[in-house]
């Protein structure tokens, strides 16, 4: 993976303090409330947010026609609270065993392990976030899902900031 690749890179500014946005990424009960594209819930978010700690997340969707769930696992590579978070991400089964992404409908060539890099900084009374998902190409469904999730994060963070949580 080289720096010249067209990986998903999203910059957002949130109307909330830095520490609150950090907690949105690192506290499972808060993370579950915003993560995933529209229509998806997060029934499981197990997160040991320490270097070498693991994470396991389930995104689920219920429709009248079917139920669908996608599991992801990874390892935290860098945790510099409250400014930088780096973790790997792989598709897995419910037990946390890594599975080929093609088994979940991803295209051939999609990597088994990707990396998410989140950088936060305080800008006045707002928080600037830059997120890069190394291994996921710009313009894919993954990029769209991140943008939908960040819309939810923005609304939740603003609401939490207003009530002082």
PyMOL commands that set and color helices and strands:
alter all, ss='L'
color gray80, all
select helices_A, chain A and resi 18-26+28-34+101-104+141-163
alter helices_A, ss='H'
color red, helices_A
select strands_A, chain A and resi 7-14+41-47+54-62+67-80+84-92+114-123+126-137
alter strands_A, ss='S'
color yellow, strands_A
deselect
rebuild
show_as cartoon
